[in-house]
Amino acid sequence: MEERRAYPSDLSDARWELVEPVLTAWRAERRRHALDIGRPPGHDLREILNAILYVDRTGVQWRYLPHDFPPWETVYGYLAKWQKDGVFAQLNGLLRELVRQQEGRRADPSACVIDAQSVKTSTNVPAVSQGIDAGKRIVGRKRSIVTDTLGLLLAVLVTAASVQDSVAGTHLLGQVAADHPTVRKVWVDGGYRQHFVEHAATLGIDLEIVQRAPGTRGFSPIPKRWAVERTYGWLMLHRRLARDYETVPARSEAMIQLAMTDLMARRLTGEATISWRDPTKPHQSRIPG
């Protein structure tokens, strides 16, 4: 069979080497518990992940997935299984540790930043999982994320937009405290309420509210909080995240974890361009990672 032409979102060999052990181990574990253990795997895991990355990066509907990928039903099935089995969270955690070490940091963070972003939803999203963010006048969902001081994802929670920041933050901070017991400091904005400060204290975490300086107009980076705001900017490089298209909130979280995995893999391999292009040729322009 003739090899297909690569898409800009495809994994390079170097980036595939970073994620392949996790996916191979997942498949081996699944096959160990399968009834048809003698049946050979039907699809190449690299091609499956390339297809999911294509959707995440371009924002295309699943049914519009190019025909040179595996069938969209198969690709979506793998997405669902990987999300349920925590594969995307595992990949995100593995690459985050590698990036931190590459930057001369300890593998486990000691401080983090929490923020929330309300986004509109598509027509296929069930109304029961949506809400109204009255402050931003957005009907849709809310993405609450926790990052380290480098802007790397520690935890994510997708809820209805009507859920208060403090409610989502309480859940996330508890998850961070359990997964990263080295965290002792967290920065948030003024939207988080007093009971959230008290909750952080019970976890042994010092919470500091960082607000915009009075009288500031226009865009101005806010100390400490700029890291998480930059992360939202990174996520917007993936058009699937321009609004929420996922029927299930957990799949939205998986798409965010996948976007960060893609960004960190490029950072680790130094790929600011698509690896299969020749950067010495002027007609092949650079794109952001």
Salt bridges, closest charged atoms under 4 A:
ASP10 OD2 - ARG4 NH1 2.90
ASP13 OD1 - ARG46 NH2 2.86
GLU29 OE2 - ARG32 NH2 2.87
GLU29 OE2 - HIS33 NE2 2.84
ASP36 OD2 - ARG39 NH1 3.71
GLU47 OE2 - ARG4 NE 2.77
ASP85 OD2 - ARG30 NH1 3.49
GLU103 OE2 - ARG267 NH2 3.46
ASP148 OD2 - ARG100 NH1 2.92
ASP165 OD1 - LYS142 NZ 2.83
ASP189 OD2 - ARG225 NH2 3.89
ASP206 OD2 - LYS185 NZ 2.67
GLU208 OE1 - LYS185 NZ 2.96
GLU229 OE2 - ARG225 NH2 3.01
ASP244 OD1 - ARG141 NH1 3.07
GLU246 OE2 - ARG240 NE 2.66
ASP262 OD1 - ARG15 NH1 3.41
ASP262 OD2 - ARG57 NH1 3.81
ASP262 OD2 - HIS238 NE2 3.31
ASP262 OD1 - ARG266 NE 3.70
GLU271 OE1 - ARG15 NE 3.07
